[in-house]
């Protein structure tokens, strides 16, 4: 039987005000972490979720608990207990909010999710495959609605290096029934009858040891086969220097947009649109995308290809 979090908080406050030696703030945070679990908001086996919760609980750090030992009257002590309880309750509320949001995060505005969704053309009832799912999956799930489906494909190759990506997607799927998670090898056939296929910042990885490397022509043909006539294939990636082809995919994690176009057109697609919403011409295309001077602000291209009717 779970203890109600408010009861647990009262116990924490009583213990703090009765202790001859006050525990450190880290000990208080650990106690509150247990209170978060008691709320039933979910398990914290995801380390990133635990870090978010701990960050939220540090709201309580400015409490300066030492005055608890110096209250001179019962009335002062009672008021101090009440203030402490309320502050810890607020911290607990912030923590549970952080935990629940870890599965369905608010999209980072830098990703321009509404614009990307509009560019793809997603609508209610659509079925979309999000390859190497993550930053925009929740936005896709909202766009297609309960009658649609988002196939969140992490690929076995990605999960091998980043198992937390799969954990995160499973958390999202637990709150969004229209998200279907898989972690099959990149060469696995996609679900049939798709309205859209999206790959975010990982098309270049298809050429690298990180993904096998994959058979890129076969991958693009598999996307073509999975789409309905009129369906779209949308690729977002970091731009490399013009004319560099695939020369920077492994070293800089970039790819020449012209090479992407050539690859995809060879699979039978027609170029249907380009967008500069995530472009940054000030980006130094000779730098690795993880270089602190450009990370998060690289020049990114967004291409939409259509399967002919």
MONOR-V839855 format. One record per residue. RES is the residue in one letter. D_CENTER is the distance of its C-alpha to the mean C-alpha in whole Angstrom. Layout:
# MONOR-V839855
res: [RES RES]
d_center: [D_CENTER D_CENTER]
This chain:
# MONOR-V839855
res: [X X X X X X X X X X X X X X X X X X X X X X X X X X X X X X X X X X X X X X X X X X X X X X X X X X X X X X X X X X X X X X X X X X X X X X X X X X X X X X X X X X X X X X X X X X X X X X X X X X X X X X X X X X X X X X X X X X X X X X X X X X X X X X X X X X X X X X X X X X X X X X X X X X X X X X X X X X X X X X X X X X X X X X X X X X X X X X X X X X X X X X X X X X X X X X X X X X X X X X X X X X X X X X X X X X X X X X X X X X X X X X X X X X X X X X X X X X X X X X X X X X X X X X X X X X X X X X X X X X X X X X X X X X X X X X X X X X X X X X X X X X X X X X X X X X X X X X X X X X X X X X X X X X X X X]
d_center: [33 30 32 31 28 31 34 32 31 35 36 34 36 39 38 37 40 43 42 44 42 38 35 33 29 27 29 29 25 25 28 25 22 25 25 22 22 25 24 22 19 17 17 16 16 13 14 11 11 15 15 13 16 19 18 18 22 23 24 27 28 30 32 35 36 40 42 41 44 46 47 50 51 49 48 46 44 44 42 40 39 38 36 34 33 32 30 28 28 26 24 23 22 20 18 18 16 14 13 13 10 8 8 8 7 9 8 9 13 13 11 14 12 16 18 16 16 20 20 19 21 19 21 22 23 21 20 17 16 12 13 11 8 4 4 7 8 8 11 12 13 15 16 18 19 20 23 20 18 15 15 12 13 12 15 17 18 14 14 17 16 12 13 10 8 10 10 7 8 11 10 9 12 14 14 14 17 17 14 15 14 16 16 19 21 20 23 23 24 22 23 25 26 23 23 20 18 15 14 12 13 15 18 20 19 21 24 23 24 20 20 24 25 24 27 26 28 28 24 25 28 26 23 27 28 25 25 28 30 29 25 23 21 19 18 16 17 18 22 25 28 30 32 30 29 27 29 26 23 23 24 22 20 21 23 26 25 29 28 25 27 30 28 27 30 32 30 32 29 30 29 28 26 25 23 23 20 18 21 23 26 26 24 26 25 27 24 22 18 17 21 20 22 20 17 14 18 19 21 19 20 19 22 23 25 27 29 32 34]
